[in-house]
Amino acid sequence: MNYKTYIYIISVLLSTFAISGINFNNFFKKNKVVEAKILVILFCIALGFLVGTFVITFMECSKII
């Protein structure tokens, strides 16, 4: 695996850690636990992808300068 894969994995794990500190109980209806967990997982993946893409782009741009 190349370094981009490692960056994406680390950023998804960091976003999972960061999002776990947010209380989402007020945002969801009662008895909708599965839907809430799926949405939190999707948030973690999306935030991890965005952070990973930023880090990779920043690293590639810093090599040019």
C-alpha atoms as one frame of an Amber mdcrd trajectory, in Angstrom:
protein
   0.000   0.000   0.000   1.139   3.493  -0.686   1.230   6.470   1.656  -2.153
   7.812   0.492  -3.945   4.746   1.828  -2.304   5.182   5.221  -3.241   8.862
   5.306  -6.884   8.053   4.513  -7.037   5.332   7.176  -5.504   7.586   9.820
  -7.786  10.484   8.929 -10.915   8.301   9.123  -9.816   7.013  12.526  -9.139
  10.555  13.740 -12.503  11.762  12.485 -14.191   8.835  14.254 -12.454   9.850
  17.465 -13.470  13.487  16.995 -17.100  12.771  16.109 -17.508  10.374  19.035
 -17.368  13.387  21.349 -20.560  14.851  19.869 -23.913  13.995  21.436 -26.306
  13.212  18.576 -29.246  12.120  20.753 -31.210  15.323  20.191 -30.965  15.130
  16.398 -32.685  11.775  15.880 -36.130  10.397  16.547 -36.685   7.798  19.236
 -36.195   4.151  18.223 -34.057   5.111  15.201 -30.760   3.823  16.563 -29.630
   1.993  13.422 -30.220   4.995  11.205 -28.326   7.218  13.636 -25.325   4.878
  13.693 -25.259   4.653   9.898 -25.330   8.447   9.603 -22.493   8.823  12.110
 -20.422   6.260  10.185 -21.060   8.130   6.940 -20.056  11.407   8.630 -16.817
   9.798   9.815 -15.968   8.470   6.366 -16.808  11.764   4.656 -14.834  13.867
   7.134 -11.913  11.440   6.972 -11.899  11.610   3.183 -11.935  15.411   3.209
  -9.132  15.644   5.772  -7.069  13.009   3.965  -7.492  14.752   0.629  -6.435
  18.036   2.209  -3.311  16.489   3.732  -2.328  14.727   0.500  -2.879  17.867
  -1.571  -0.919  19.938   0.923   1.982  17.469   0.822   2.009  17.432  -2.983
   1.885  21.237  -3.196   4.688  21.621  -0.676   6.943  19.456  -2.867   6.448
  21.849  -5.772   7.555  24.910  -3.794
